[in-house]
Amino acid sequence: MWWLPYLCCVLIVGYSVARRLARGRSWIECAGWSLCLGPGVLGLCLIGLSLLGQQPTRIAVVAVTLLWAVVGIFVKRPPPPMADAPAGGERAPWWWAGLCLAGIGYGIFVVAFDALVYPASEWDAFATWQLKSKVLAGESLRPRPAYFSDIALSFSHLRYPILVPMISAGEHAMAGRIDDEREKAPFLLMYLGLGAVVYAAVRSRRGTMAALPATALLMTTPLMLLYGGAGTAELALTAFYGCSIICLLRWQQQQRTEDFMLVTLLGICLAWTKNEGYVLAAINAAVMVALTPQPLRPRHLALTLGSALIVAAGTLPWILYAHGLPHTDENYSDRLSVRLMMANLPRVPLVARKMLAESVWWRDWGIFWFVLAGAAISQWRRFTQRPVLTLWVLLAAQLLAYLPPFLVVNVWNVNELLYVTTGRLLLHATPAAALLIGLQWPGPRRD
């Protein structure tokens, strides 16, 4: 039962960070931040120790937790979070709230059952992320484990970032053994946290009438249910990115230093989660400059530049560590060139058609993208509102940023790559889409 104390450690770390950086928020939003930030911050700390030659142990997990508790909870305690009630007239009627809550409850049950009952069975979880977690639980990163140099294991993507495996490695370390049954448990927390922060962000602007369906649609999307408790990096990247764009919207509204710090911290988590995280962090920085009120103010430019430098410095250890690792046929970065992408521009319609076909596939998405399209068409006047415009820019930039790999991959692999990745790429975009559904839900808007 050591997985339960490990989840408690994750929550303590997350609450300590949220208490420092998410002040003045509603209690449900603070809870969501705690659930999402805890696994990421604890995982980053364990990675730092591993790079110094200390493999994850029960003592290490407890020591990191106590350190964060002292710094985040007991030193100069900040004011408690304040309730953020929805505007009058936007409260959901009981039947609507009950219907949405039933859907959310169903999603929680499915993800919890997958995360807590079954061992990793999804192929990427078994062969990539959770295989690495077992390696990281048994050996420190210094000296480099033989696993990372074994080309026979290239199917497990040796150069992929390691935050998600280290989160599970912490659970193995806490259990004192390779715990196949509970290694996915921390990702249930991130699933819950993502739902909580999206609900709170929409409720603060539109009330529960819009927040509940937006959250229910996000948490019950078939692919979210598939990956929520699977133990892959898809849910983690989605949760970190969803939290980061909520912070970005808060930054636009209030320009508080805490929101800038959260965007920076989440940018580091994104980069350590998947290679796509580097691009998402860069998109956030560009949007902070372009769409924040008075973007050319020296303070805003300095903070954005500082955020980019901190994210770069925070991810530099893995870039240096992975530099000497074997390359595989998925080495897209070395093939990225303007000349090759221009030569393969005729592939763009194929990629666009596949993305569109994926978004309307009922088995993967249900009505999720249909609702977004309907809300956008019926509430087109809201495109002039800064949060709505920002989210559409983020969504478009995110989907466009995923195009280059399809332009440089070998021609005989492009269809296969599209088949296996388009659903996951759209999953990463669901937080922005869910926020848009909420902000464009029919009814009066709260400023």
HUNOR-V895555 format. One record per backbone hydrogen bond with DSSP energy under -1.0 kcal/mol. NH is the residue of the N-H (numbers start at 1). CO is the residue of the C=O. Records with the same first field share a line. If there is no record, write none. Layout:
# HUNOR-V895555
NH=CO  CO
This chain:
# HUNOR-V895555
4=1
6=2
7=3
8=4
9=5
10=6
11=7
12=8
13=9
14=10
15=11
16=12
17=13
18=14
19=15
21=17
22=18
30=26
31=27
32=28
33=29
34=30
35=31
36=32
37=33
38=34
41=37
42=38
43=39
44=40
45=41
46=42
47=43
48=44
49=45
50=46
51=47
52=48
53=50
54=49
61=57
62=58
63=59
64=60
65=61
66=62
67=63
68=64
69=65
70=66
71=67
72=68
73=69
74=69
90=87
97=93
98=94
99=95
100=96
101=97
102=98
103=99
104=100
105=101
106=102
107=103
108=104
109=105
110=106
111=107
112=108
113=109
114=110
115=111
116=112
117=113
126=122
127=123
128=124
129=124
130=125
132=128
133=129
134=130
135=131
136=132
137=133
138=134
139=135
142=50
148=145
149=146
150=147
153=150
154=151
156=153
157=154
160=157
163=272
166=162
167=163
168=164
169=165
170=166
172=168
173=169
174=170
175=171
176=172
177=172
180=178
185=182
187=184
188=185
190=186
191=187
192=188
193=189
194=190
195=191
196=192
197=193
198=194
199=195
200=196
201=197
202=198
203=199
204=200
205=202
206=202
207=203
209=90
211=207
212=208
214=210
215=211
216=212
217=213
218=214
219=215
220=216
223=364
225=221
226=222
227=223
228=224
237=233
238=234
239=235
240=236
241=237
242=238
243=239
244=240
245=241
246=242
247=243
248=244
249=245
250=246
251=247
252=248
253=249
254=250
255=251
260=256
261=257
262=258
263=259
264=260
265=261
266=262
267=263
268=264
269=265
270=266
271=267
272=268
273=270
274=270
277=274
278=275
280=276
281=277
282=278
283=279
284=280
285=281
286=282
287=283
288=284
289=285
290=286
291=287
297=294
301=297
302=298
303=299
304=300
305=301
306=302
307=303
308=304
309=305
310=306
311=307
312=308
313=309
314=310
315=311
316=312
319=315
320=316
321=317
322=318
325=322
331=328
332=330
335=332
341=337
342=338
343=339
344=340
345=342
347=344
348=345
351=347
352=348
353=349
354=350
355=351
356=352
357=353
358=354
359=355
360=356
361=358
364=361
365=361
366=362
368=365
371=367
372=368
373=369
374=370
375=371
376=372
377=373
378=374
379=375
382=379
383=380
384=381
385=382
389=385
390=386
391=387
392=388
393=389
394=390
395=391
396=392
397=393
398=394
399=395
400=396
401=397
403=400
406=403
407=404
408=404
409=405
413=410
417=413
418=414
419=415
420=416
421=417
422=418
425=421
426=422
427=423
428=424
430=427
433=429
434=430
435=431
436=432
437=433
438=434
439=435
440=436
441=438
446=205
